């Protein structure tokens, strides 16, 4: 069960000489802001729950169905809580996931450019960012392409595997706040970073 609910996801870091701009219409999340919302994951693994993306702290990914599980990922560490029992996770295996999810949800595309060729596609209603792995990528994620789309916030992420199957994440009820973390969120981030 471990952290397999999180594995079907996203990308990587590193600074490059070229800046990748957030797509027109996407709200970039500042370091003092918090984005909260709900997700539904389809594909081989199906789940639903809610998330908290806080650039200054990390990401809380809480699966409510089929099994209640919370995974907290920070730049310093990761913890998964299954039924009130926290388990420390190896951050090196989750670094690309943390940086992809955080980068996409918060509009920080520059950190993903080292491992992905990023192509922006804009149309009248929605934007889309297409990510194709670079040949020299050090990412541990095994997708041949990733499509991220939305309006103000990310609404869906489709991750295609080499065999043609896909993992799909749909995001709803996203709300941006400048308010501080809740007490529970603060404790979760502190425990994961230790």
Backbone as a ProteinNet text record, in pm:
[ID]
protein_1_A
[PRIMARY]
XXXXXXXXXXXXXXXXXXXXXXXXXXXXXXXXXXXXXXXXXXXXXXXXXXXXXXXXXXXXXXXXXXXXXXXXXXXXXXXXXXXXXXXXXXXXXXXXXXXXXXXXXXXXXXXXXXXXXXXXXXXXXXXXXXXXXXXXXXXXXXXXXXXXXXXXXXXXXXXXXXXXXXXXXXXXXXXXXXXXXXXXXXXXXXXXXX
[TERTIARY]
84.2	0	88.2	194.2	289.4	250.4	337.1	304.6	261.6	205.8	166.7	52	-26.5	-134.3	-77.7	46.3	106	187.7	232.5	326.1	277	151.1	108.3	106.7	219.2	222	337.7	397.3	456.7	608.8	676.3	807.6	930.6	1014.2	1149.5	1197	1317	1371.5	1485.8	1556.5	1678	1652.7	1750.3	1737.7	1800.3	1742.7	1797.3	1811.8	1877.1	1899.5	1772.3	1672.7	1550.7	1436.4	1358.4	1244.4	1121.9	1052.2	926.3	816.8	738.5	632	510.1	442.2	314.4	220.7	134.7	42.8	-49.1	-90.4	-180.9	-309	-341.7	-461.9	-434.4	-321.2	-292.7	-245	-298.3	-256.6	-133.2	-22.8	97.4	82.4	113.8	96.4	222.7	208.1	321.3	366	486.2	542.2	462.2	384.3	304.5	158.9	130.9	-7.1	-22.4	-148	-179.8	-292.7	-274.3	-378.2	-434	-565.5	-632.5	-735.4	-760	-859.5	-881.8	-965.1	-997.3	-943.1	-920.7	-874.2	-947.9	-956.3	-1003.1	-899.3	-848.7	-748.8	-813.8	-799	-849.6	-734.5	-764.5	-660.9	-647.4	-526.1	-503.5	-533.3	-493.9	-523.4	-629.9	-736.7	-843.8	-856.1	-859.6	-869.8	-929.1	-964.1	-1011	-973.5	-964.6	-927.8	-906.2	-820.9	-792.6	-642.8	-600	-458.6	-440.5	-320.5	-277	-140.2	-127.5	0.1	42.1	152.2	202.9	350.9	383.9	521.4	627.4	597.4	695.6	711.2	619.6	620.7	629.1	542.5	540.3	400.4	374.1	248.7	190.6	61.6	-11	-110.9	-101	-187	-266	-394.5	-476.7	-577.2	-558.4	-651.4	-761.2	-886.6	-1000.8	-1061.4	-1061.6	-1112.5	-1012.5	-986.7	-1053.6	-1003.7	-880.6	-825.8	-773.1	-815.3	-764.7	-612.1	-543.4	-397.5	-356.3	-262.3	-206.8	-58.5	-12	130.3	171.3	272.4	321.5	463	487.2	617.1	669.8	790.4	857.7	992.7	1065.9	1198.5	1296.8	1263.2	1353.8	1316.8	1192.1	1152.3	1008.9	970.2	834.7	785.1	656.2	591.7	458.5	424.3	290.8	221	97.1	17.7	-95.5	-91.7	-196	-262.6	-385.7	-459.4	-394	-333.5	-270.5	-130.9	-77.2	57.3	151.6	233.3	322.5	443.5	475	588.7	676.7	804	899.2	927.4	923.4	947.5	1079.7	1146	1271	1242.6	1290.4	1262.3	1320.4	1432.3	1492.6	1396.6	1315	1218.9	1100.5	1077.2	961.9	998.1	1126.2	1168.1	1106.3	1111	1054.5	903.5	840	696.1	661.5	731.9	710.5	727.7	834.9	863.6	768.5	722.8	627.8	492.4	440.4	308.5	311.3	410.3	421	438.8	525.6	549.6	425.7	356.7	236.8	125.6	97.6	-14.1	10.1	135.5	163.9	206	220.2	257.4	406.3	489.7	635.3	690.8	688.1	728.1	878.5	952.2	1097	1167.3	1120.9	1184.3	1168.6	1082	1056	1133.8	1191.4	1251.1	1378.3	1447.6	1570.6	1542.9	1428.5	1396.3	1290	1223.2	1114.3	1123.9	1088.1	1065.5	921.3	901	768.7	716.7	600	537.2	402.6	381.9	254.6	158.2	32.8	-74.5	-187.3	-223	-332.1	-448.9	-569.2	-687.2	-780.3	-898	-989.1	-1026.6	-1047	-1098.1	-996.2	-908.7	-815	-672.6	-576	-437.3	-395.7	-287.4	-232.8	-81.8	-15.1	129.8	160.5	237	275.9	420.1	443.7	576.7	625.9	740.2	801.4	937.5	966.2	1094.3	1213.8	1314.5	1440	1516.7	1599.9	1675.4	1773.4	1824.7	1921.1	1854.3	1723.3	1648.5	1689.4	1697.9	1727	1599.4	1487.1	1359	1335.7	1279	1246.8	1105	1033.8	898.2	903.5	811.3	819.9	714.3	676.4	575.9	642	579.7	634.6	588.8	475	429.4	332.9	326.6	236.5	169.7	37.4	-37.8	-106.4	-78.1	-137.8	-225.7	-351.9	-439.2	-525.3	-575.7	-660.3	-701	-758.5	-792.8	-714.1	-778.7	-706.1	-609.1	-652.3	-571.1	-564.9	-478	-469.9	-601.8	-657.9	-783	-762.8	-662.8	-637.3	-491.4	-445.4	-311.4	-329	-282.3	-287.7	-144.7	-111.2	24.1	20.6	84.2	79.4	204.8	183.2	293.4	335.1	447.9	500.7	403.5	322.9	228.6	99.1	90.3	-27.2	-133.4	-124.4	-221.1	-190.5	-286.9	-268.5	-323.8	-261.1	-312	-364.3	-484.9	-547.8	-587.7	-551	-590.6	-679.9	-794.6	-882.9	-893.8	-881.5	-882.4	-1006.6	-1069.9	-1188.4	-1184	-1274.7	-1291.7	-1161.9	-1078.9	-951	-972.6	-908.2	-921.6	-784.2	-753.7	-626.7	-647.8	-557.7	-569.4	-433.1	-434.3	-312.2	-309	-411.6	-419.1	-313.4	-280	-177.7	-228.8	-135	-169.8	-258.4	-340.1	-414.7	-314.4	-354.4	-265.7	-224.1	-319.6	-289.2	-192.7	-208.7	-118.6	22	30.4	160.1	234.2	164.5	225.2	270.3	186.7	220.1	347.5	358.5	477.4	602	588	701.9	749.8	657.6	695.8	762.6	713.4	771.7	912.7	937.1	1066.4	1174.2	1141.8	1241.5	1326.4
-118.5	0	124.1	125.3	233.8	359.4	415.4	541.5	522.3	405	381.3	469.8	525.3	615.3	743.6	775.8	899	877.9	758.3	737.3	782.7	768.1	816.2	968	1030.8	1175.8	1234.1	1332.3	1446.3	1468	1578.6	1612.3	1650.6	1746.8	1770.4	1915	1935.2	2067.2	2109.9	2212.7	2263.5	2394	2482.4	2611.6	2604	2676.9	2680.3	2825.1	2843.5	2979.4	3041.4	2959.7	3010.3	3002.1	3106.4	3107.9	3054	2964.2	2912.9	2988.8	3061.8	3140.9	3054.6	3087.3	3021.7	3054.1	2960.2	2987.5	3104.5	3171.8	3285	3240.2	3304.5	3270.5	3192.8	3118.9	3042.8	3136.4	3119.2	3197.6	3131.5	3205.5	3155.2	3176.8	3074.5	3077.9	3132.7	3236.5	3296.8	3213.7	3240.4	3161.7	3174	3280	3297.3	3254.6	3188.7	3147.9	2996.4	2953.1	2811.6	2779.7	2674.6	2627.9	2496.8	2493.8	2373.1	2331.5	2201.4	2153.9	2004.9	1954.2	1812.1	1750.8	1619.2	1548.4	1415.5	1369.7	1235.1	1177.6	1059.6	994.1	876.4	873.3	762.5	689.9	579.1	498	367.6	312.9	184	190.9	299.4	321.4	429.3	403.8	501	543.6	674.8	727.4	867.4	918.6	1056.6	1110	1242.4	1304.5	1453.2	1509.1	1652.1	1676.3	1797.5	1831.8	1971.2	1996	2128.1	2150.7	2254.5	2290.6	2425.3	2425.2	2546.2	2559.5	2646.9	2656.4	2669.4	2737.6	2755.2	2630.7	2534.9	2417.3	2285.4	2263.8	2137.6	2102.4	1973.1	1922.7	1818.7	1830.4	1727.5	1666.6	1536.1	1463.7	1362.9	1387.4	1302.5	1223.5	1092.4	1002.7	968.2	989.8	955.8	822.2	793.1	666.1	612.2	484.4	375.8	351.9	396.9	377.7	510.8	556.2	682.7	677.4	769.1	777.2	921	970.8	1104.7	1092.1	1159.2	1164	1310.4	1340.2	1477	1478.9	1565.8	1573.6	1715.9	1729.2	1858.6	1843.7	1951.4	1942.5	1868.2	1852.1	1787	1643.8	1605.1	1470.6	1441.3	1316.8	1273.1	1173.1	1182.7	1093.3	1050.6	924.3	877.8	831.9	877.3	843	751.1	629.3	531.3	494.8	540.7	509.7	559.1	678.3	735.3	684.2	605	549.2	611.1	710.8	775.6	687.7	683.6	607.3	702.1	709.9	794.7	731.5	812.4	764.2	818.8	744.2	794.1	910.2	1027.7	1147.6	1137.6	1067	1061.3	998.3	902.9	839.9	930.9	1033.2	1119.8	1260.3	1290.2	1426.1	1472.6	1390.5	1430.5	1450	1362.6	1373.6	1503.7	1533	1654.9	1778.7	1782	1900.3	1914.1	1802.8	1810.3	1859.3	1793.5	1832.2	1976.5	2008	2144.5	2246.1	2215.1	2307.1	2330.9	2223.2	2236.9	2309.6	2269.2	2329.3	2475.9	2512.1	2649.5	2739.9	2683.8	2764.8	2791.4	2710.9	2726.3	2626.5	2665.1	2575	2570	2670.9	2674.2	2553.6	2509.6	2397.6	2265.3	2258.4	2133.8	2122.1	2234	2239.1	2156.5	2125.7	2047.1	1905.8	1850.5	1712.9	1700	1809.4	1804.1	1916.9	1887.2	1990.2	2034.7	2162.8	2214.6	2299.1	2260.9	2332.5	2385	2515.2	2576.4	2576.9	2540.9	2543.4	2624.9	2735	2818.7	2816	2813.4	2830.5	2926.1	2945	3046.6	3023.3	2899	2873	2815.1	2730	2659.8	2670.9	2662.3	2651.2	2506	2467.7	2333.5	2340.4	2268.8	2255.7	2109.3	2085.1	1949.8	1927.8	1821.1	1791	1660	1667.2	1550.3	1530.1	1408.7	1387.4	1412.6	1476.9	1496.2	1363.7	1339	1213.9	1199.9	1311.1	1307.9	1326.6	1314.3	1337	1239.7	1290.6	1206.4	1174.3	1209	1183.5	1034.2	993.9	853.8	821.4	919.7	897.4	833.9	743	661.7	695.7	819.5	859.2	909.9	878.8	926.3	1068.6	1109.1	1246.4	1279.8	1408.3	1457.4	1582.6	1587.7	1705.7	1765.1	1892.7	1963.2	2073	2080.4	2182.7	2246	2365.9	2434.4	2572.2	2648	2788.3	2870.2	2906.8	2980.3	2888.4	2765.6	2665.1	2540.6	2447.2	2319.5	2245.6	2197.8	2121.9	1974.3	1941.2	1799.9	1777.8	1656.6	1611.7	1471	1453	1321.1	1274.9	1159.8	1106	975.7	975.3	860.7	775.3	644.8	549.5	496	425.3	370.5	273.5	202.3	105.5	171.7	304.7	377.7	400	330.9	354.2	488	540.7	673.7	678.7	760.4	796.8	939	962.8	1093.6	1147.9	1272.3	1343	1459.1	1470.2	1584.5	1659.8	1792.7	1877.7	1966.7	1981.4	2065.8	2140.4	2235.9	2312.2	2372.4	2420.5	2478.6	2620.2	2649	2781.2	2826.6	2951.7	3011.4	3097.4	3083.2	3160.8	3213	3328.5	3382.8	3355.5	3288.6	3259.5	3157.2	3152	3056.2	2913.1	2820.3	2678.7	2649.9	2546.7	2502.1	2437.7	2417.8	2354.6	2215.8	2139.8	2005	2004.5	2098.1	2108.3	2144.5	2235.2	2278.4	2162.7	2085	1967.9	1867	1842.7	1745.6	1785.7	1912.9	1958.5	1950	1985.9	1976.7	1833.9	1738.7	1598.6	1543.8	1582.1	1531.9	1588.3	1710.6	1775.1	1737.8	1658.9	1622.3	1504.1
0	0	0	72	88.1	12.8	-66.6	-131.4	-276	-309	-446.7	-493	-400.5	-442	-501.8	-470.8	-521.8	-647.7	-672.2	-780.8	-916.8	-949.6	-1081.2	-1089	-1094.4	-1102.8	-1180.2	-1130.4	-1198	-1192.2	-1181.3	-1239.6	-1156.7	-1199.8	-1148.5	-1136	-1086.5	-1060.5	-1150.6	-1107.6	-1167.8	-1240.8	-1229.1	-1295.9	-1433.7	-1526.8	-1661.8	-1704.8	-1818.6	-1866.2	-1923.1	-1956.3	-2017	-1918.1	-1910.5	-1819.3	-1891	-1823.6	-1875.8	-1803.4	-1878	-1817.4	-1790.1	-1681.5	-1654.5	-1768.9	-1805.9	-1916.5	-1887	-1991.9	-1978.7	-1910	-1801.2	-1726.1	-1599.1	-1591.8	-1470.4	-1360	-1243.3	-1128	-1068.4	-1058.1	-992.2	-842.8	-767.1	-622.1	-557.2	-475.7	-406.5	-287	-237.7	-127.7	1.9	15.9	138.1	117.7	5.6	-23.1	-14	-3	9.9	-86.9	-165.8	-256.8	-201.8	-185	-138.1	-241.6	-252.1	-346.9	-334.3	-424.4	-428.3	-557	-554.5	-673.1	-686.7	-810.6	-842.6	-937.4	-904.5	-987.2	-1059	-1191.6	-1271	-1336.1	-1398.6	-1461.2	-1386.2	-1385.1	-1320.2	-1170.8	-1108	-966.1	-959.1	-886.3	-873.8	-728.9	-707.9	-572.4	-577.3	-462.1	-452.3	-315.8	-306.4	-179.9	-196.9	-111.9	-118.7	-102.5	-138.9	-131.8	-74.5	-25.6	19	-44.9	-127.7	-189	-131.9	-58.7	5.3	-32.3	-128.5	-177.3	-67.8	40.3	146.4	233.5	220.5	308.9	233.3	136.7	64.4	18.1	13.1	-39.8	55.6	84	158.5	61.1	41.9	-51.4	30.7	48.9	134.9	52.1	49.2	-18.5	81.2	41.2	126	85.7	-45.6	-97.1	-198	-205.6	-135.1	7.1	41	174.5	225.9	343.7	397.9	418.5	351.9	358.7	334.7	413.2	389.5	362.7	257.9	229.1	230.8	311.1	325.5	269.1	170.8	105.3	117.6	170.4	177.2	107.2	95	33.7	123.7	251.2	346	379.4	354.5	390.5	353.2	376.3	343	447	475.7	572	513.3	536.2	499.7	626.2	643	760.3	716.8	766.4	735.7	867.6	884.9	1006.7	1134.1	1128.7	1247.3	1275	1183.4	1201.3	1097.9	1137	1040.4	1005.4	876.3	826.6	746.9	782.7	710.2	574.4	469.2	333.2	281	192	133.4	38.2	70.3	-8.7	-148.7	-165.5	-298.9	-399.5	-356.9	-446.9	-477	-394.9	-411.9	-460.1	-473.4	-508.8	-640.1	-744	-872.8	-862.5	-789.9	-769.3	-698.1	-591.2	-513.4	-600.2	-676.1	-756.1	-874.2	-931.4	-1042	-993.9	-891.3	-841.7	-793.9	-711.6	-661.2	-771.9	-869.2	-980.5	-1064.2	-1099	-1183	-1108.9	-985.3	-911.7	-877.8	-852.2	-811.6	-927.1	-1047.9	-1163.4	-1174.4	-1108.8	-1115.9	-1217.6	-1345.5	-1453.4	-1474	-1427.9	-1447.2	-1386.2	-1270.3	-1202.8	-1275.3	-1375.4	-1446.3	-1576.2	-1620.6	-1753.6	-1768.1	-1660.3	-1670.9	-1720.5	-1685	-1722.3	-1829.6	-1862.9	-1960	-2060.9	-2183.6	-2284.5	-2262.2	-2238	-2204	-2319.4	-2368.2	-2478.2	-2432.2	-2446.9	-2406.3	-2523.7	-2493.9	-2593.8	-2533.2	-2596.4	-2545.6	-2643.1	-2589.3	-2672.6	-2599.9	-2650.5	-2596	-2450.3	-2411.8	-2277.7	-2180.2	-2229.9	-2142.9	-2195.6	-2105.6	-2144.7	-2125.4	-2189.2	-2171.4	-2180.9	-2092.4	-2096.3	-2124.8	-2231.6	-2268.1	-2223.5	-2150.9	-2099.6	-2160.3	-2225.8	-2286.7	-2220.6	-2170.2	-2101.3	-2193.2	-2138.6	-2211.5	-2207.8	-2307	-2312.1	-2196.5	-2147.3	-2037.3	-1900.9	-1895.8	-1772.1	-1663.1	-1540.4	-1424.7	-1348.5	-1405	-1340.8	-1327.3	-1214.4	-1192	-1238.4	-1290.6	-1338.4	-1476.9	-1504.2	-1624.7	-1729.6	-1740.6	-1837.9	-1965.3	-2080.2	-2207.6	-2237.7	-2179	-2193	-2080	-2048.7	-1944.7	-1999.3	-1989.3	-2032.8	-1910.8	-1885.4	-1772	-1830.3	-1787.7	-1843.7	-1735.2	-1766	-1670.6	-1718.5	-1627.2	-1650.7	-1550.4	-1438.4	-1333.5	-1260.4	-1234.1	-1166.1	-1253.3	-1216.3	-1287.4	-1268.4	-1378.5	-1372.9	-1401.5	-1484.2	-1510.2	-1547.5	-1515.9	-1553.6	-1609.6	-1733.2	-1796.3	-1820	-1762.3	-1770.8	-1849.9	-1968.1	-2058.5	-2041.3	-2025	-2010	-2146.6	-2150.5	-2275.9	-2342.1	-2264.1	-2321.7	-2370.5	-2359.8	-2406.2	-2300.6	-2187.1	-2079.2	-2012.1	-1940.7	-1881.2	-1739.7	-1659.4	-1526.9	-1540.5	-1490.6	-1507	-1370.7	-1345.6	-1224	-1263	-1198.9	-1218.5	-1086.8	-1094.3	-975.2	-975.7	-859.3	-845.7	-713.2	-699.8	-575	-524	-614.7	-573.4	-521.3	-410.1	-348.6	-300.2	-329.7	-291.2	-167.9	-70.3	53.1	94.4	158.2	217.2	366.3	414	557.3	595.6	722.6	765.5	755	766.6	769.4	889.7	879.7	997.5	1092.8	1216.4	1314.8	1267.5	1212.8	1165.1	1048.1	954.7	840.7	885.9	980.3	1032.5	1097.3	1177.8	1244	1139	1038.4	933.6	858.7	818.6	749	837.8	966.2	1057.5	1075	1088.8	1105.8	981.2	863.9	739.4	716.4	761.6	739.7	837.4	938.3	1039.5	996.1
[MASK]
++++++++++++++++++++++++++++++++++++++++++++++++++++++++++++++++++++++++++++++++++++++++++++++++++++++++++++++++++++++++++++++++++++++++++++++++++++++++++++++++++++++++++++++++++++++++++++++++++

